[in-house]
Amino acid sequence: MKDLNNNLNERSYEEAINRLEEIVRRLEEGELSLEESLNLFEEGIGLTKYCSGKLDAAEGKLELLLGFDNNEPKTENFRVNIEEE
């Protein structure tokens, strides 16, 4: 598991998501041995935790950038301005 954690820290969020999608696809095919399935499942759990941590960190950074209001993180809905032509 130590090597898996080292590899995760070297991956981007997008790379981790792509690998997770590949793992899901391979598991859904159902053609792996039990040991291979368990190894991929374990890797998938690690990737899920890694991605969740990355998302939590991004959310925290956004809250810091937006500031605080009455000791509560100030949050705003994300808006995309799409100009119609």
Backbone as CSV, one residue per row, in Angstrom:
resi,resn,N_x,N_y,N_z,CA_x,CA_y,CA_z,C_x,C_y,C_z
1,MET,0.829,-1.202,0.000,0.000,0.000,0.000,0.864,1.253,0.000
2,LYS,2.086,1.153,0.536,2.996,2.288,0.576,3.327,2.762,-0.839
3,ASP,3.593,1.820,-1.766,3.889,2.184,-3.145,2.689,2.836,-3.811
4,LEU,1.492,2.352,-3.505,0.281,2.929,-4.066,0.135,4.377,-3.636
5,ASN,0.385,4.677,-2.365,0.283,6.052,-1.884,1.317,6.943,-2.553
6,ASN,2.534,6.445,-2.772,3.553,7.224,-3.465,3.129,7.523,-4.892
7,ASN,2.571,6.529,-5.587,2.109,6.747,-6.957,0.952,7.733,-7.006
8,LEU,0.066,7.690,-6.030,-1.065,8.616,-6.011,-0.594,10.053,-5.915
9,ASN,0.400,10.302,-5.082,0.873,11.670,-4.900,1.519,12.227,-6.157
10,GLU,1.921,11.351,-7.077,2.527,11.793,-8.324,1.491,11.979,-9.427
11,ARG,0.250,11.590,-9.209,-0.801,11.681,-10.220,-1.597,12.968,-10.058
12,SER,-2.090,13.446,-11.184,-3.034,14.554,-11.122,-4.419,13.976,-10.825
13,TYR,-5.318,14.843,-10.459,-6.699,14.421,-10.206,-7.275,13.744,-11.453
14,GLU,-7.025,14.344,-12.606,-7.558,13.818,-13.859,-6.990,12.434,-14.173
15,GLU,-5.705,12.237,-13.919,-5.096,10.929,-14.137,-5.706,9.884,-13.204
16,ALA,-5.948,10.286,-11.968,-6.539,9.364,-10.996,-7.959,8.980,-11.408
17,ILE,-8.733,9.937,-11.877,-10.105,9.652,-12.338,-10.075,8.718,-13.540
18,ASN,-9.168,8.970,-14.481,-9.063,8.108,-15.664,-8.708,6.678,-15.263
19,ARG,-7.783,6.533,-14.327,-7.402,5.201,-13.865,-8.573,4.534,-13.147
20,LEU,-9.303,5.298,-12.357,-10.469,4.757,-11.654,-11.515,4.266,-12.654
21,GLU,-11.741,5.020,-13.718,-12.693,4.604,-14.751,-12.235,3.318,-15.433
22,GLU,-10.924,3.196,-15.665,-10.380,1.980,-16.263,-10.586,0.777,-15.340
23,ILE,-10.364,0.987,-14.044,-10.554,-0.090,-13.066,-12.012,-0.538,-13.051
24,VAL,-12.934,0.400,-13.032,-14.364,0.067,-13.025,-14.715,-0.736,-14.273
25,ARG,-14.216,-0.296,-15.427,-14.497,-1.003,-16.678,-13.994,-2.445,-16.620
26,ARG,-12.768,-2.627,-16.127,-12.189,-3.973,-16.056,-12.945,-4.852,-15.059
27,LEU,-13.338,-4.291,-13.939,-14.095,-5.073,-12.956,-15.472,-5.441,-13.495
28,GLU,-16.103,-4.526,-14.213,-17.431,-4.802,-14.759,-17.397,-5.878,-15.840
29,GLU,-16.264,-6.011,-16.535,-16.148,-7.057,-17.554,-16.240,-8.442,-16.923
30,GLY,-15.782,-8.576,-15.672,-15.913,-9.822,-14.943,-15.007,-10.948,-15.399
31,GLU,-13.925,-10.640,-16.093,-13.043,-11.688,-16.609,-11.736,-11.802,-15.829
32,LEU,-11.656,-11.178,-14.681,-10.446,-11.209,-13.870,-10.523,-12.303,-12.825
33,SER,-9.355,-12.744,-12.387,-9.335,-13.697,-11.278,-9.748,-12.973,-10.002
34,LEU,-10.034,-13.746,-8.982,-10.408,-13.150,-7.699,-9.289,-12.257,-7.174
35,GLU,-8.057,-12.733,-7.258,-6.920,-11.955,-6.752,-6.741,-10.657,-7.539
36,GLU,-6.852,-10.734,-8.866,-6.741,-9.523,-9.686,-7.869,-8.544,-9.362
37,SER,-9.069,-9.071,-9.179,-10.219,-8.226,-8.840,-10.008,-7.528,-7.504
38,LEU,-9.526,-8.263,-6.517,-9.292,-7.662,-5.198,-8.201,-6.602,-5.262
39,ASN,-7.137,-6.867,-6.024,-6.064,-5.884,-6.168,-6.569,-4.605,-6.828
40,LEU,-7.362,-4.761,-7.885,-7.912,-3.578,-8.552,-8.906,-2.851,-7.653
41,PHE,-9.717,-3.610,-6.918,-10.669,-2.998,-5.994,-9.927,-2.176,-4.948
42,GLU,-8.853,-2.730,-4.397,-8.055,-2.014,-3.406,-7.462,-0.734,-4.005
43,GLU,-6.952,-0.834,-5.218,-6.418,0.358,-5.886,-7.523,1.390,-6.102
44,GLY,-8.693,0.916,-6.495,-9.826,1.810,-6.721,-10.252,2.549,-5.458
45,ILE,-10.239,1.847,-4.335,-10.578,2.491,-3.059,-9.567,3.586,-2.749
46,GLY,-8.289,3.299,-2.963,-7.249,4.309,-2.736,-7.425,5.507,-3.641
47,LEU,-7.748,5.262,-4.902,-7.973,6.359,-5.847,-9.187,7.195,-5.451
48,THR,-10.239,6.524,-4.983,-11.441,7.231,-4.547,-11.133,8.160,-3.376
49,LYS,-10.381,7.664,-2.413,-10.003,8.491,-1.261,-9.117,9.653,-1.694
50,TYR,-8.187,9.382,-2.607,-7.290,10.422,-3.120,-8.088,11.527,-3.822
51,CYS,-9.000,11.124,-4.708,-9.804,12.102,-5.448,-10.706,12.900,-4.506
52,SER,-11.294,12.228,-3.541,-12.133,12.917,-2.561,-11.318,13.948,-1.787
53,GLY,-10.101,13.586,-1.399,-9.222,14.522,-0.701,-8.868,15.719,-1.557
54,LYS,-8.614,15.467,-2.845,-8.305,16.570,-3.768,-9.494,17.523,-3.894
55,LEU,-10.698,16.966,-3.992,-11.897,17.801,-4.090,-12.130,18.589,-2.806
56,ASP,-11.921,17.952,-1.659,-12.061,18.648,-0.379,-11.059,19.797,-0.277
57,ALA,-9.826,19.560,-0.731,-8.797,20.602,-0.689,-9.163,21.763,-1.605
58,ALA,-9.694,21.453,-2.778,-10.108,22.507,-3.706,-11.254,23.328,-3.119
59,GLU,-12.214,22.648,-2.490,-13.330,23.345,-1.853,-12.822,24.260,-0.739
60,GLY,-11.889,23.750,0.065,-11.322,24.562,1.134,-10.590,25.776,0.606
61,LYS,-9.873,25.589,-0.484,-9.152,26.713,-1.082,-10.126,27.772,-1.590
62,LEU,-11.211,27.330,-2.214,-12.217,28.283,-2.690,-12.836,29.048,-1.530
63,GLU,-13.108,28.355,-0.430,-13.684,29.030,0.729,-12.709,30.056,1.288
64,LEU,-11.425,29.732,1.285,-10.425,30.705,1.746,-10.357,31.914,0.811
65,LEU,-10.432,31.643,-0.475,-10.367,32.736,-1.444,-11.586,33.648,-1.355
66,LEU,-12.733,33.064,-1.041,-13.960,33.865,-0.920,-14.034,34.593,0.415
67,GLY,-13.329,34.102,1.416,-13.305,34.760,2.717,-14.328,34.185,3.678
68,PHE,-14.516,34.898,4.774,-15.417,34.455,5.832,-16.449,35.542,6.117
69,ASP,-17.610,35.105,6.563,-18.694,36.010,6.926,-19.268,35.505,8.248
70,ASN,-19.145,36.304,9.329,-19.596,35.894,10.666,-18.966,34.567,11.107
71,ASN,-17.662,34.448,10.928,-16.891,33.257,11.288,-17.299,31.994,10.547
72,GLU,-18.074,32.120,9.495,-18.455,30.998,8.641,-17.849,31.227,7.259
73,PRO,-17.373,30.158,6.623,-16.840,30.351,5.267,-17.900,30.960,4.364
74,LYS,-17.518,31.979,3.665,-18.417,32.635,2.730,-18.388,31.846,1.429
75,THR,-19.520,31.363,1.013,-19.587,30.588,-0.226,-20.581,31.237,-1.169
76,GLU,-20.344,30.998,-2.411,-21.235,31.510,-3.451,-21.440,30.405,-4.469
77,ASN,-22.587,30.433,-5.121,-22.822,29.479,-6.186,-21.918,29.810,-7.360
78,PHE,-21.405,28.777,-7.984,-20.555,28.946,-9.150,-21.426,29.348,-10.322
79,ARG,-21.034,30.414,-10.973,-21.805,30.893,-12.123,-20.886,31.001,-13.332
80,VAL,-21.398,30.580,-14.457,-20.685,30.732,-15.714,-21.462,31.732,-16.535
81,ASN,-20.796,32.773,-16.952,-21.446,33.767,-17.781,-21.305,33.342,-19.251
82,ILE,-22.422,32.966,-19.810,-22.426,32.566,-21.216,-23.145,33.658,-21.980
83,GLU,-22.393,34.287,-22.840,-22.988,35.362,-23.626,-23.602,34.772,-24.870
84,GLU,-24.863,35.111,-25.092,-25.538,34.635,-26.286,-25.204,35.561,-27.433
85,GLU,-24.968,34.948,-28.580,-24.616,35.745,-29.760,-25.848,36.140,-30.512
